[in-house]
Amino acid sequence: MSDPASYRPAPGEIPDSPGVYRFSDPTGRVIYVGKAKSLRARLANYFAPLHTLHPRTARMVTTASQVQWTVVGTEVEALSLEYSWIKEFDPRFNVKYRDDKSYPYLAVTMAEEIPRVQVMRGAKRAGTRYFGPYSHAWAIRETVDLLLRVFPIRSCSAGVYRRAAASGRPCLLGYIEKCSAPCVGRISPAEHRDLAEDFCRFMAGETATFVRRVERQMREASDELDFERAARLRDDLAALRRVVEKNAVVLPDGTDADVFALASDELEISVQVFHVRGGRIRGQRGWVSERVEDLDESELTERLLQQVYAERGVEVPREVLVPVLPADAPELTELLSNTRGSRVEIRVPQRGDKRALMDTVRSNADGALALHKTRRAGDLTARSLALAQLQEELDLPASPLRIECYDISTTGGTHQVGSMVVFEDGLPKKSDYRQFVVRGESGEGARDDTEAMHEVLTRRLRRLAQEREASATSTEVDADGVPLGRVDPDTGRPRRFAYPPNLIVVDGGAPQVAAAARAVSEAGVVDVALIGLAKRLEEVWLPGEEFPLVLPRTSEGLYLLQRIRDEAHRFAITAHRKRRGAAMTRSVLDDIPGLGPARQKALLKQFGSVKGIRAASVEEIAAVKGFGPRLAATLSEALAAPGILEP
């Protein structure tokens, strides 16, 4: 770890101009690249006191050993140079929207004498028309198979084409009329190129023209009593319509646009993009990237567009729809317009079809991030690695096979609820989840979250101590060898609170950890580790420590802690909403002694409402099943008291 002051440039050395800067480590490797409208003002931020910096930024500047910069003329040039350096140096502290797979395109090689339709991946080639990208290659093959009925262009490889030409016999596709067989002269190269042009026009969105043409030819064949040809054209028409249905119009104005959406947490970012051409969705891409920079959503969007469209051969549409306007939007618009060769508009859709499509893309991004987390959580290797990393990072004597996490949920200090969730072997054990109604010293709730956390931990650890004592004093065991002291005499099941956690996690920072540590100390528990996880920066707080522990962003251990904390938060919110909802639906009958749910139900069935009950005589109330003269008199007096109104 280096001291940033050791390589900090003198204030007068840094120019007050737009430019791009890069931080390098002691080996000379570039670890971060950034741009600035004013290099002097921006670089000064990195050399502020370490405790004032974001943990990610602090980690970067203490890893670096030097900083260099290049002055440029405009902010557009800065954008372009920044991406060039990111691509060249692959800096570890820059967020990189890396797609982990190569998406296939439907390609037509118009530069060849006999154009060929095929599936293509990788860098785009000059003279080739591309449509897509598609999510799967089979989707392209299915589309091509349907269209070859109407546009029988070549789809075979160069080797197959040469062998057919040499032998004078077409391949199978030529025999089944899914290729016009230019290899054996059934059609001239010029006629075949016209077929390929029609295929490209159809894929580009001019579908209505070809559908009408086939319909007209079908009617003409029918009028001429050529029913065999009419039937074949009918099947061709059905194939065209199936392709059109698969590419339904989502934007009726025929817009060419890319629609981006982001979903993120503190560690990762899910990206989804729909490619709309001619008003139809022609392709979709999505991937999950690591979040390593301290960037807000507008800056993340800028980096996304910068990296997606800087790739060689990537088509820039007329419109780019984003969830929020990117930072430096005018400069980025100019950069993309220069790349496209005409005006590009970057905007946030506010209403209508484009807003609805943006919501769809966002739901896909949310779903992709949730699926990524689920698959990662279900990976046995990842779970084992996470537990091993927590043992090492937290200096635990053993792997934390049982982890309990606690959270407090409240609204303005009312209806306070604490949650306890349990993870064993890295997986949730929902049968051991618990909810706590926080009472406080006054019986009306705790004063703040720290007092509530202290109460919840105190109650849980007191129960642990009691059940440990019962287990220790019992010498009898059941048929499975479990001490009877660990068995609930009422249910015959094991007392789940009798199993101590290896690690307690509380949702919060230093104040919550201090309150929890006080509860642990008062309970006399010495063999349970305690930490807190602060949500905003994902910092791990240890009892009595002045500064938090920052785990690596790629750490499986940190991911497991985050998942446990989020589950505790979800469980607490659910319990709080349930309790708050029950309080809001309370009836005046709830406050009358002796009136349980069954008697209330019987009363309301008999009299219809509280107003009807109030109007009834004591004798009428006493005649209801479950009531006697004394309870009926008590109820009548209570409802007659001032201030009792029907809800």
C-alpha positions in Angstrom: 0.0 0.0 0.0 1.4 3.3 -1.0 0.9 6.8 0.3 -0.9 9.1 -2.3 1.1 12.0 -1.0 4.3 10.4 -2.2 3.3 10.8 -5.9 0.9 13.7 -5.7 1.8 16.3 -8.4 2.4 19.9 -7.3 -0.7 22.0 -7.9 1.0 24.2 -10.5 2.0 21.1 -12.6 -1.5 20.0 -13.4 -3.1 22.0 -16.2 -6.6 23.5 -15.9 -7.7 22.0 -19.2 -9.8 19.0 -20.4 -7.9 15.8 -20.6 -7.6 12.1 -19.7 -5.6 10.8 -16.8 -4.3 7.4 -15.7 -3.1 5.9 -12.4 -0.4 3.2 -12.5 0.9 0.8 -9.9 4.6 0.3 -9.0 5.0 -2.2 -11.8 3.8 0.3 -14.4 0.5 -1.3 -15.0 -2.4 1.1 -15.6 -5.1 0.5 -13.0 -7.5 3.4 -13.6 -8.4 5.7 -16.5 -10.6 8.8 -16.2 -11.5 12.0 -18.0 -12.1 15.5 -16.8 -13.2 18.9 -18.0 -10.5 20.3 -15.7 -7.6 18.0 -14.9 -6.5 20.2 -12.0 -9.9 20.2 -10.2 -10.5 16.5 -10.8 -7.1 15.2 -9.7 -7.2 17.2 -6.6 -10.2 15.1 -5.4 -8.1 12.0 -5.5 -5.5 13.4 -3.1 -8.0 14.4 -0.3 -7.5 12.7 3.1 -8.1 9.0 2.8 -10.9 8.8 5.4 -13.0 11.2 3.2 -12.7 9.1 0.1 -15.1 6.4 -1.0 -13.6 3.0 -0.1 -13.2 2.0 -3.7 -11.4 5.3 -4.5 -9.2 5.0 -1.4 -8.2 1.5 -2.4 -7.3 2.7 -5.9 -5.1 5.6 -4.9 -3.3 3.5 -2.3 -2.6 0.8 -4.9 -1.3 3.4 -7.4 2.2 4.8 -7.4 2.0 7.5 -10.1 -0.5 9.5 -12.1 -0.1 10.8 -15.7 -2.3 12.8 -17.9 -2.8 13.9 -21.5 -4.4 17.3 -22.4 -6.9 17.3 -25.3 -8.7 20.1 -27.2 -12.3 19.2 -26.5 -14.4 17.1 -24.2 -15.4 14.9 -27.1 -11.8 14.1 -27.7 -11.5 13.3 -24.0 -14.3 10.8 -24.3 -12.7 9.1 -27.3 -9.2 8.9 -25.7 -10.6 7.6 -22.4 -12.2 4.7 -24.1 -9.1 4.0 -26.2 -7.0 3.8 -23.1 -9.6 1.6 -21.3 -9.5 -0.8 -24.2 -5.7 -0.7 -24.5 -4.8 -1.0 -20.8 -7.8 -2.9 -19.4 -7.5 -1.1 -16.0 -8.8 -3.2 -13.0 -10.5 -0.3 -11.2 -12.6 0.8 -14.2 -16.1 -0.7 -14.6 -16.1 -2.8 -17.8 -19.3 -3.8 -19.5 -18.0 -7.1 -20.7 -20.4 -9.4 -22.4 -19.4 -13.0 -21.6 -20.6 -14.4 -24.9 -20.6 -13.5 -28.6 -24.1 -12.8 -29.8 -25.0 -14.2 -33.3 -26.2 -12.2 -36.2 -28.1 -13.1 -39.3 -25.6 -12.1 -42.1 -25.9 -11.8 -45.9 -22.5 -11.6 -47.6 -23.5 -9.1 -50.3 -19.8 -8.5 -51.2 -19.6 -12.0 -52.7 -20.6 -12.7 -56.3 -23.2 -15.2 -55.1 -24.4 -13.8 -51.7 -24.9 -16.3 -48.9 -27.1 -16.1 -45.8 -25.6 -17.5 -42.6 -25.1 -17.1 -38.9 -22.1 -14.9 -38.0 -20.4 -14.0 -34.8 -17.5 -11.7 -33.9 -16.3 -8.6 -35.7 -18.3 -7.3 -38.6 -17.0 -7.5 -42.1 -17.2 -4.9 -44.9 -19.8 -5.7 -47.6 -21.9 -7.9 -45.3 -25.5 -7.0 -44.2 -26.2 -7.8 -40.6 -29.5 -8.3 -38.8 -29.7 -8.8 -35.0 -28.0 -9.6 -32.7 -30.2 -12.6 -31.7 -30.1 -14.3 -28.3 -29.6 -17.8 -29.8 -28.3 -19.1 -33.1 -31.3 -21.5 -33.4 -33.6 -18.5 -33.6 -31.7 -17.3 -36.7 -31.8 -20.7 -38.3 -35.6 -21.0 -37.7 -36.1 -17.6 -39.3 -33.9 -18.4 -42.3 -35.6 -21.8 -42.8 -39.0 -20.1 -43.1 -37.8 -17.3 -45.4 -35.9 -19.7 -47.8 -39.3 -20.8 -49.0 -39.9 -17.3 -50.4 -36.4 -16.1 -50.9 -34.4 -19.3 -51.9 -30.9 -17.8 -51.7 -27.7 -19.6 -51.2 -27.0 -20.8 -47.6 -24.3 -23.4 -48.2 -20.6 -23.1 -47.4 -18.0 -22.3 -50.0 -16.8 -26.0 -50.1 -20.3 -27.3 -50.7 -20.9 -24.7 -53.4 -17.7 -25.6 -55.3 -18.5 -29.4 -55.2 -22.0 -28.8 -56.5 -20.7 -26.6 -59.3 -18.1 -29.2 -60.2 -20.5 -32.1 -60.2 -23.3 -30.3 -61.9 -25.8 -31.5 -59.2 -27.2 -29.2 -56.5 -27.2 -30.0 -52.8 -30.3 -31.2 -50.9 -31.6 -27.6 -50.5 -31.7 -27.3 -54.2 -33.7 -30.4 -54.6 -36.3 -29.4 -51.9 -36.6 -25.9 -53.5 -35.0 -24.0 -50.5 -32.2 -22.8 -52.8 -32.4 -21.5 -56.3 -29.2 -23.4 -57.1 -27.1 -20.8 -58.8 -24.3 -23.4 -58.5 -25.7 -25.3 -61.5 -27.1 -22.4 -63.4 -30.8 -22.7 -62.5 -30.7 -18.9 -61.9 -28.2 -16.3 -63.0 -25.9 -14.4 -60.5 -27.8 -11.2 -61.2 -31.2 -12.9 -60.5 -29.8 -14.4 -57.4 -28.5 -11.0 -56.2 -32.0 -9.6 -56.7 -33.3 -12.4 -54.5 -30.7 -11.5 -51.8 -31.7 -7.8 -52.0 -35.3 -8.7 -51.5 -34.4 -10.9 -48.5 -32.5 -8.0 -47.0 -35.3 -5.6 -47.6 -37.7 -7.9 -45.9 -35.4 -8.3 -42.9 -35.0 -4.5 -42.8 -38.7 -4.1 -42.2 -40.3 -3.8 -45.6 -42.5 -6.8 -44.9 -45.9 -5.5 -46.1 -44.6 -5.2 -49.7 -43.7 -8.8 -50.0 -46.7 -10.1 -48.1 -49.0 -8.2 -50.6 -47.0 -9.5 -53.5 -47.3 -13.2 -52.5 -51.1 -12.6 -51.8 -51.5 -11.2 -55.3 -49.6 -14.1 -56.9 -51.7 -16.6 -55.0 -54.9 -15.0 -56.2 -53.7 -15.0 -59.8 -52.7 -18.6 -59.6 -56.1 -19.5 -58.2 -57.9 -17.5 -60.9 -55.8 -19.4 -63.5 -56.9 -22.7 -61.9 -53.3 -23.5 -61.1 -54.2 -24.8 -57.6 -50.9 -26.5 -57.0 -49.0 -23.3 -57.4 -51.6 -21.4 -55.4 -51.2 -23.9 -52.5 -47.5 -23.5 -52.6 -47.9 -19.7 -52.5 -50.4 -20.1 -49.6 -47.7 -21.9 -47.6 -45.1 -19.2 -48.5 -47.5 -16.6 -47.3 -48.0 -18.4 -44.0 -44.2 -18.6 -43.6 -43.8 -14.9 -44.2 -46.6 -14.1 -41.7 -45.0 -16.4 -39.0 -41.7 -14.4 -39.4 -43.6 -11.1 -39.2 -45.4 -12.3 -36.0 -42.1 -13.2 -34.4 -40.9 -9.7 -35.0 -44.0 -7.8 -33.9 -44.1 -4.0 -34.2 -43.3 -2.4 -30.8 -42.9 1.1 -32.0 -45.4 2.1 -34.7 -43.4 5.0 -36.1 -40.8 2.6 -37.6 -38.1 3.9 -35.3 -34.5 2.6 -35.3 -33.4 2.6 -31.6 -31.4 0.8 -29.0 -33.2 0.7 -25.6 -30.9 0.3 -22.6 -31.8 -0.5 -19.0 -29.7 -1.1 -15.9 -30.3 -2.9 -12.6 -27.6 -2.9 -10.0 -26.7 -3.5 -6.4 -23.5 -2.5 -4.5 -21.5 -5.2 -6.2 -22.8 -5.9 -9.7 -24.7 -4.3 -12.6 -27.1 -6.1 -15.0 -27.4 -4.6 -18.5 -30.1 -5.3 -21.0 -30.4 -3.8 -24.5 -33.2 -4.3 -27.1 -32.2 -3.5 -30.7 -35.3 -2.0 -32.5 -35.1 -1.6 -36.2 -38.0 -0.5 -38.3 -40.1 -0.5 -35.2 -39.4 -4.2 -34.6 -37.2 -5.9 -32.0 -34.4 -7.4 -34.1 -32.2 -8.5 -31.2 -31.6 -8.5 -27.5 -28.4 -8.6 -25.4 -27.8 -8.9 -21.7 -24.9 -9.4 -19.3 -23.9 -8.9 -15.7 -20.7 -6.9 -14.9 -18.8 -6.2 -11.7 -19.3 -2.8 -10.1 -15.8 -1.6 -9.2 -16.1 2.2 -9.6 -17.9 4.7 -7.4 -20.3 5.9 -10.1 -23.9 7.0 -10.0 -26.5 5.9 -12.6 -25.8 8.7 -15.1 -22.1 8.0 -15.0 -22.7 4.2 -15.4 -24.9 5.0 -18.4 -22.2 7.1 -20.0 -19.6 4.3 -19.6 -22.1 1.8 -21.0 -22.8 3.8 -24.2 -19.2 4.7 -24.6 -18.0 1.1 -24.5 -20.9 -0.5 -26.4 -20.6 1.9 -29.4 -16.9 2.2 -29.5 -16.5 -1.4 -30.6 -15.5 -1.6 -34.3 -18.4 -2.3 -36.6 -21.2 -1.7 -34.1 -24.2 0.1 -35.6 -25.3 3.3 -34.0 -29.1 3.9 -34.4 -30.9 7.2 -34.8 -32.2 7.0 -31.2 -30.6 5.7 -28.0 -33.2 5.4 -25.2 -31.7 5.2 -21.7 -33.1 5.2 -18.1 -31.3 8.4 -17.2 -29.3 10.9 -19.3 -25.6 10.1 -19.2 -23.1 12.4 -17.7 -21.7 14.7 -20.4 -24.7 13.9 -22.6 -23.9 16.6 -25.2 -20.4 15.4 -25.7 -21.4 11.8 -25.9 -24.2 12.7 -28.4 -21.6 14.4 -30.6 -19.3 11.5 -30.4 -22.0 9.0 -31.4 -23.2 11.3 -34.2 -19.7 11.4 -35.6 -19.5 7.6 -35.4 -22.9 7.2 -37.2 -22.3 10.0 -39.7 -25.6 11.7 -38.9 -27.5 13.0 -35.9 -28.0 10.7 -33.0 -30.5 11.5 -30.2 -30.0 10.2 -26.6 -33.0 10.7 -24.5 -35.1 9.3 -21.6 -38.6 8.2 -22.8 -41.3 9.7 -20.6 -44.6 8.2 -21.9 -46.2 6.1 -24.6 -44.9 3.0 -26.4 -41.2 3.9 -25.9 -41.7 4.2 -22.1 -43.6 0.9 -22.0 -40.7 -0.8 -23.9 -38.2 0.8 -21.5 -40.2 -0.7 -18.6 -40.0 -4.1 -20.3 -36.3 -3.9 -20.8 -35.9 -2.8 -17.2 -37.9 -5.9 -16.0 -35.5 -8.1 -18.1 -32.5 -6.5 -16.4 -34.0 -7.0 -12.9 -34.8 -10.6 -13.8 -31.3 -11.3 -15.2 -29.7 -9.9 -12.0 -32.0 -12.0 -9.8 -31.2 -15.1 -11.9 -27.5 -14.4 -11.7 -27.7 -14.2 -7.9 -29.8 -17.3 -7.6 -27.3 -19.4 -9.8 -24.4 -18.0 -7.8 -26.0 -18.8 -4.5 -26.8 -22.3 -5.6 -23.2 -23.0 -6.6 -21.7 -25.4 -4.0 -18.1 -24.4 -4.9 -18.9 -20.7 -4.5 -20.6 -21.3 -1.2 -17.7 -23.3 0.1 -15.3 -20.6 -1.1 -17.5 -17.9 0.6 -17.4 -19.6 4.0 -13.6 -20.1 3.7 -13.1 -16.5 2.8 -15.2 -15.3 5.7 -13.2 -17.5 8.1 -9.9 -16.0 6.8 -11.0 -12.3 6.5 -12.7 -12.3 9.9 -10.0 -14.4 11.6 -12.5 -16.9 12.8 -11.4 -20.2 14.5 -13.6 -22.2 12.2 -15.8 -21.8 9.1 -19.1 -20.0 10.0 -21.4 -22.9 9.1 -24.3 -21.3 10.9 -24.8 -17.5 10.4 -27.6 -15.5 12.0 -28.5 -12.0 10.7 -30.6 -9.4 12.5 -32.5 -6.3 11.1 -34.9 -3.8 12.6 -37.9 -2.5 10.6 -40.1 0.4 11.8 -42.0 3.4 10.6 -41.4 6.5 12.6 -40.6 4.5 15.7 -43.9 2.6 15.6 -44.7 -1.0 15.1 -41.1 -2.0 15.5 -40.2 -5.5 14.4 -36.9 -7.3 14.5 -36.0 -10.2 12.2 -33.6 -13.1 12.6 -32.7 -15.2 9.5 -30.4 -18.2 9.6 -28.1 -19.5 6.9 -26.5 -22.9 7.3 -23.7 -24.0 4.9 -24.4 -20.9 2.9 -28.1 -21.6 2.3 -31.2 -20.2 4.1 -32.8 -22.3 6.7 -36.3 -20.8 6.8 -37.6 -23.1 9.5 -35.2 -21.3 12.0 -36.3 -17.7 11.0 -37.8 -15.7 13.9 -39.6 -12.4 14.3 -39.4 -10.2 17.4 -42.0 -7.5 18.4 -39.8 -4.8 20.0 -41.3 -3.6 23.2 -38.6 -1.3 24.7 -38.3 -0.3 28.4 -41.7 1.5 28.3 -43.5 -1.4 26.6 -44.3 0.9 23.7 -41.2 0.4 21.6 -37.5 1.3 21.6 -36.2 4.8 21.2 -34.1 4.0 18.2 -32.6 1.2 16.1 -29.7 0.6 18.4 -31.9 0.1 21.5 -34.1 -2.2 19.4 -31.1 -4.2 18.2 -29.9 -4.5 21.8 -33.3 -5.8 22.9 -33.6 -8.4 20.1 -30.1 -9.8 20.6 -30.6 -9.9 24.4 -33.8 -11.9 24.0 -32.3 -14.3 21.5 -29.1 -14.8 23.6 -31.0 -15.2 26.8 -33.0 -18.0 25.2 -29.8 -19.5 23.9 -28.3 -19.5 27.5 -31.5 -21.0 28.9 -31.6 -23.9 26.4 -27.8 -24.5 26.7 -28.3 -24.8 30.5 -31.2 -27.2 30.0 -29.2 -29.3 27.6 -26.2 -29.3 29.9 -28.1 -30.4 33.0 -29.9 -33.2 31.1 -28.2 -36.6 31.1 -30.8 -38.4 29.1 -30.7 -38.8 25.3 -33.3 -39.8 22.8 -33.1 -42.6 20.2 -31.0 -40.4 17.9 -28.6 -39.4 20.7 -29.9 -35.9 21.0 -29.9 -34.7 24.7 -33.5 -34.4 25.9 -32.7 -31.0 27.2 -32.6 -29.8 23.6 -36.1 -31.2 23.0 -39.2 -29.1 23.5 -41.4 -31.2 25.8 -44.6 -29.8 24.2 -43.8 -30.6 20.6 -41.1 -33.3 20.9 -39.0 -31.3 18.4 -35.4 -30.0 18.8 -35.2 -26.5 20.3 -33.8 -24.6 17.4 -32.6 -21.7 19.6 -30.4 -24.2 21.4 -28.0 -24.2 18.4 -25.6 -21.3 18.7 -24.4 -19.4 15.6 -20.8 -19.3 14.6 -21.3 -15.7 13.3 -23.9 -13.0 14.1 -24.4 -10.3 11.5 -26.3 -7.1 12.2 -27.6 -4.8 9.5 -25.9 -1.5 10.2 -22.6 0.2 11.0 -20.6 1.0 14.2 -23.6 2.1 16.4 -25.6 -1.1 15.7 -22.5 -3.3 16.2 -21.8 -1.6 19.5 -25.4 -2.2 20.7 -25.2 -5.8 19.6 -21.8 -6.3 21.3 -23.2 -5.0 24.5 -26.0 -7.5 24.4 -23.5 -10.3 23.7 -21.3 -9.2 26.6 -24.3 -9.0 29.0 -25.4 -12.5 28.0 -22.0 -13.9 28.8 -21.6 -15.4 25.3 -17.9 -15.6 24.4 -17.8 -18.2 21.5 -19.9 -16.3 18.9 -18.3 -13.8 16.4 -20.1 -10.5 15.7 -19.9 -8.1 12.7 -22.1 -5.4 11.1 -22.6 -4.9 7.4 -23.3 -1.2 6.4 -25.5 -1.1 3.3 -24.4 2.0 1.5 -20.7 1.1 1.1 -20.9 -2.6 2.0 -18.3 -2.1 4.8 -17.8 -4.8 7.5 -17.7 -3.3 11.0 -16.1 -5.2 13.9 -16.8 -4.5 17.6 -14.4 -1.9 19.0 -12.7 -1.1 15.7 -12.4 2.6 14.6 -12.4 1.8 10.9 -14.3 -0.8 8.9 -13.0 -3.8 7.1 -13.4 -3.5 3.3 -13.6 -6.9 1.6 -12.6 -7.2 -2.1 -15.6 -6.5 -4.4 -15.1 -9.9 -6.1 -15.2 -11.7 -2.7 -17.7 -14.6 -2.6 -17.7 -14.0 1.2 -18.9 -10.4 0.8 -21.5 -11.6 -1.7 -22.8 -14.2 0.9 -22.9 -11.5 3.6 -24.9 -9.2 1.3 -27.3 -11.9 0.5 -27.9 -12.8 4.2 -28.4 -9.1 5.0 -30.8 -8.6 2.2 -32.8 -11.6 3.3 -33.0 -10.3 6.9 -34.2 -6.9 5.6 -36.9 -8.6 3.4 -38.1 -10.7 6.4 -38.2 -7.7 8.7 -40.1 -5.6 6.2 -42.6 -8.3 5.7 -43.2 -8.7 9.4 -43.5 -4.9 9.9 -46.0 -4.5 7.1 -48.1 -7.3 8.5 -48.1 -5.8 12.0 -48.8 -2.3 10.7 -51.6 -3.6 8.5 -53.2 -5.5 11.5 -53.0 -2.3 13.6 -54.7 -0.2 10.9 -57.6 -2.7 10.7 -58.3 -3.0 14.4 -61.9 -2.8 15.5 -63.3 -1.0 18.6 -64.4 -4.5 19.6 -60.7 -5.5 20.0 -60.3 -3.3 23.1 -63.2 -5.0 25.0 -62.1 -7.7 27.4 -63.5 -11.2 26.7 -64.2 -10.6 23.0 -62.0 -12.8 20.9 -62.2 -13.3 17.1 -64.9 -16.0 17.4 -67.3 -13.9 19.5 -66.7 -10.8 17.4 -67.6 -12.8 14.3 -70.7 -14.1 15.9 -71.8 -10.6 16.9 -71.2 -9.1 13.5 -73.0 -12.0 11.8 -76.0 -11.4 14.1 -76.2 -7.6 14.1 -74.2 -6.7 10.9 -72.1 -3.8 12.3 -70.9 -2.1 15.5 -73.8 0.3 15.0 -76.2 -2.6 15.1 -74.6 -4.1 18.2 -74.8 -0.7 20.0 -78.5 -0.5 19.2 -79.2 -4.0 20.5 -80.4 -4.6 24.1 -78.4 -6.6 26.7 -80.9 -9.4 26.4 -80.5 -9.6 22.6 -76.7 -9.6 22.9 -76.9 -12.3 25.7 -78.9 -14.5 23.3 -75.9 -14.7 20.9 -74.0 -18.0 21.1 -71.0 -17.7 23.4 -72.4 -14.7 25.4 -74.0 -14.5 28.9 -75.7 -11.7 30.8 -72.4 -10.5 32.4 -70.4 -10.2 29.1 -73.4 -8.7 27.3 -73.7 -6.0 30.0 -70.0 -5.3 29.8 -70.1 -5.0 26.0 -73.2 -2.7 26.1 -71.5 -0.4 28.6 -68.3 -0.2 26.6 -70.0 0.7 23.4 -72.1 3.3 25.1 -69.0 5.1 26.5 -68.2 8.5 25.0 -65.8 8.5 22.1 -66.6 5.0 20.9 -67.4 5.4 17.2 -67.9 2.9 14.5 -64.8 2.6 12.3 
